């Protein structure tokens, strides 16, 4: 039996097409992927992402624990800030990519991917240190994402907190419709936007308030289909595609969140640090690159990538980009073949089709 | 509501066939285009290609998925709807008209008897649901 979010009935009523994702029955589209994608780029979209996990880390040594299990340096952020990071295995592969919220030095919320909740929580427990309490609150909290250039305009009348003061990767505790929420300026689309974390049963209240307020601003409900095309244009990693147990964060363009300790001020040890230091010292073997197709074909996960006759890598994600009107993909290719502008070939069924390495992200908002 | 014109024949793989003598015009059904969602890539065989009933002869890609198109009859492609390569969305907009895929000169007319009429196809769809 697939799990359902508190908004399942609302999705059905809206005529959403439901699919299985990470053990959940989720809306993949309401009106159509391209239309929903464009709504987020041009006005705003509302996403139900309640399937994602919420794990609380509290206690005397909460900060040190978060630093132990994430690659970034959590001591660099203050109360009310969020931080993106990877969690790694000893060998450097990725357990998950997460966002940590600091309430105070003794309380953090870690948002994890839906398909990884149980695995992450077990991993955290296995590595738990003294003076730390871990709580998996994933079934107590819902999560909505409001994304797009009109997101702030739609949200502001519904919350007291002055949103001009809520800067990127910060959060506040406020209320919507009289219900408490954790409101962050974060997202997975490449647009301005917010993520709204509240009680599981309050999600329909938030959804209806936002949809009503957004009606005159072109707000549309957005399914997982457009969520994927939006994140891909913005070149954000998706677990199981760009990152995973066999792909380390240095290969996946996530070096900026991996603090290997080049200076004495950097954080202390984290799980996977030693392996990642060795990988960096011996040279990173492959790199994630962006590909724009020159010939008519769409790269898809698993398709092989060639330079001439030589196989140099594999596509990790690919789609038709509604914004660029072109087929695009991300690929892990051997180091030395990643220069922007170089041509390569993607094996699409029986044909090798030409593509070109381009700068990432594919899309950046103005 | 999806529609299924009475003058067409239908396959279990959701292709339609319009028969004009030995000629079969082939496309995908309203159900198929709706299930696929926004179609962004059409791959169809060129003129002269031999196709065999029940074998994949083309590919339709939506934003999220890749789907084979199966030949409802055997024969030789005498015309491909080339404008679809640049405007694949036509398949969504007009699957029984401008969105046709190929015209095939049939080699075995008896194969038509294995296809369904509109009524049978609609029943087939509702049985599957």
Boltz contact constraints between the chains, C-beta under 6 A:
constraints:
  - contact:
      token1: [A, 32]
      token2: [B, 38]
      max_distance: 6.0
  - contact:
      token1: [A, 33]
      token2: [B, 37]
      max_distance: 6.0
  - contact:
      token1: [A, 33]
      token2: [B, 38]
      max_distance: 6.0
  - contact:
      token1: [A, 33]
      token2: [B, 63]
      max_distance: 6.0
  - contact:
      token1: [A, 34]
      token2: [B, 38]
      max_distance: 6.0
  - contact:
      token1: [A, 225]
      token2: [B, 64]
      max_distance: 6.0
  - contact:
      token1: [A, 229]
      token2: [B, 63]
      max_distance: 6.0
  - contact:
      token1: [A, 298]
      token2: [B, 41]
      max_distance: 6.0
  - contact:
      token1: [A, 298]
      token2: [B, 61]
      max_distance: 6.0
  - contact:
      token1: [A, 319]
      token2: [B, 63]
      max_distance: 6.0
  - contact:
      token1: [A, 320]
      token2: [B, 40]
      max_distance: 6.0
  - contact:
      token1: [A, 320]
      token2: [B, 63]
      max_distance: 6.0
